Each structure stands twice: as structure tokens, then as C-alpha cells.
Amino acid sequence: MSKPRPASSKQVFHALACGFRLRAALEDAEAADCPKLAQSIRRTLKSYEGARRHMKRRSAATPAEATP
């Protein structure tokens, strides 16, 4: 398996912001009594969680150092 490419702190920030917005959207959909929309957002949140785990691995990756 190949190593994941490194993620910048800016990319990590944007990924986390996306999750925050999805959770807020879910709360709004539930408050508006839109069950189908809430279900779709829950599915998207599950996908986001997988992407967040992948981003965590990417942020831990360090670029390969060149050897002299």
C-alpha cells in the first residue's frame, strides 16, 4: 500500500469545518421536521467520518526527505 500524501494544516482545518457545518445542517433539518433531509445528512456525516479518519492519517504523514 502506498503512503498517503501529506495534508497541510489548512486542509485539515477545512475538513473539520465541513464536519461542523454538516452537524449544524443536521440540527436544522431535524428542527425543521425534514426527516428525509436529515437522513441524507446523516449518511453524508458517515462518509465525512471516514474522510476525517483518512485526513488524520494524511496529516500524520511526513514528506519523504531527500538523501544526499
C-alpha positions as CSV (number, residue, x, y, z in Angstrom):
1,M,0.0,0.0,0.0
2,S,1.3,3.4,-0.8
3,K,1.8,6.1,1.8
4,P,-0.8,8.8,1.9
5,R,0.3,12.2,0.7
6,P,0.7,14.7,3.5
7,A,-2.1,17.1,4.3
8,S,-1.5,20.8,5.2
9,S,-2.9,22.3,8.3
10,K,-5.2,24.4,6.1
11,Q,-6.6,21.3,4.5
12,V,-7.2,19.7,8.0
13,F,-8.9,23.0,9.1
14,H,-11.3,22.9,6.1
15,A,-12.1,19.3,6.6
16,L,-13.0,19.9,10.3
17,A,-15.1,23.0,9.3
18,C,-17.0,20.8,6.8
19,G,-18.0,18.4,9.6
20,F,-19.1,21.3,11.9
21,R,-21.3,22.6,9.1
22,L,-22.8,19.2,8.4
23,R,-23.7,18.8,12.1
24,A,-25.3,22.2,12.1
25,A,-27.2,21.3,9.0
26,L,-28.5,18.1,10.6
27,E,-29.7,20.0,13.6
28,D,-31.5,22.5,11.3
29,A,-33.1,19.7,9.3
30,E,-34.3,18.0,12.4
31,A,-35.7,21.3,13.8
32,A,-37.5,21.9,10.5
33,D,-39.0,18.4,10.7
34,C,-37.5,17.2,7.4
35,P,-36.8,13.5,8.1
36,K,-35.6,12.7,4.5
37,L,-33.2,15.6,4.5
38,A,-31.9,14.6,8.0
39,Q,-31.4,11.0,6.8
40,S,-29.4,12.2,3.8
41,I,-27.3,14.4,6.0
42,R,-26.7,11.5,8.5
43,R,-25.4,9.4,5.5
44,T,-23.2,12.3,4.5
45,L,-21.8,12.6,8.0
46,K,-20.9,8.9,8.0
47,S,-19.0,9.5,4.8
48,Y,-17.4,12.5,6.4
49,E,-16.2,10.5,9.4
50,G,-14.4,8.1,7.0
51,A,-12.8,11.1,5.2
52,R,-11.8,12.6,8.6
53,R,-10.0,9.4,9.6
54,H,-8.2,9.5,6.2
55,M,-7.3,13.1,6.7
56,K,-5.9,12.3,10.2
57,R,-3.6,9.7,8.6
58,R,-2.6,12.2,5.9
59,S,-1.8,14.9,8.5
60,A,0.4,12.5,10.4
61,A,2.3,11.7,7.2
62,T,5.6,13.4,6.7
63,P,7.0,14.1,3.3
64,A,9.9,11.8,2.3
65,E,13.3,13.5,2.9
66,A,15.8,13.6,0.2
67,T,19.0,11.7,1.0
68,P,22.3,13.4,-0.1
